[in-house]
């Protein structure tokens, strides 16, 4: 019996898209509860965190 395994599918693009979808609904919930300034602060904090992670990888 020949047992060959194929390669696993690449879900990188799907992960990126779903991250964007999840961030969008979280921003809408924050906006509905606390307002636009809270969304702006949250977005700024997420941006700083991603920039910090990116700078540590270099």
C-alpha positions, 0 to 999 in steps of 0.5 A, spaced: 500 500 500 502 506 497 501 512 503 503 519 501 502 525 504 500 531 501 503 538 503 498 542 508 494 548 506 497 555 507 492 559 511 496 565 512 492 569 507 486 567 511 489 568 518 490 575 516 483 576 513 480 573 519 484 578 524 482 584 520 475 582 521 475 580 528 479 587 529 473 590 525 468 587 530 472 589 536 472 596 534 465 597 533 463 594 540 468 598 543 465 604 539 458 602 541 460 602 548 465 607 550 465 612 543 470 613 538 476 616 542 476 609 545 477 606 539 482 611 536 486 609 543 485 602 542 488 602 535 494 606 537 496 601 542 495 596 537 499 599 532 505 601 537 505 593 540 505 591 532 511 596 531 514 594 537 514 586 535 516 588 528 522 592 531 524 586 535 524 581 529 530 585 526 
